[in-house]
Amino acid sequence: MQYILWILFFGLGFATIFYRYSLYKITGDWEWAMKFLGANGTIVAIILIGAILMFIGVAYPFGVFENLDPRIVPTWLSTL
């Protein structure tokens, strides 16, 4: 299961980076990205989202997210 998620997240991140200009044409300008990341902020934000998806895809099979400290879980989440 972990390797299926690896392929899924890595592939989704790669596709996000590869098709960034097509995604940009679909989504348009993001004002917050333009404000914080500069003139090409939307493109940079799409690339960062793709890179984060790729990182999650690579890190998950190696168990990076398995032994997180339970004290950092918000209190509202522990009541679910």
C-alpha positions, 0 to 999 in steps of 0.5 A, a space after each residue: 500500500 505504501 508503494 502505491 501511495 508513493 507512485 500516486 503522490 510522486 506522479 501527481 507532484 510530477 504532473 503538477 510541475 510538468 503541466 504547471 502552465 496548463 494549471 496556471 491557465 485553468 486557475 488564473 492568478 492567485 493574489 496571495 501568491 503574487 503578493 508573497 512570491 513575486 511577479 510569477 508567484 502563481 507559477 512558483 506556488 504551483 511548483 512548490 505544491 508539486 514539490 511538496 507532493 513529491 516529497 510526501 510521496 518519497 518520504 511516506 514509504 520510508 516511514 517518516 510520518 509513522 512515529 510523529 510525536 502525538 503531543 503535537 496533535 491539536 486537541 480538537 483532532 483527538 476528540 474525533 
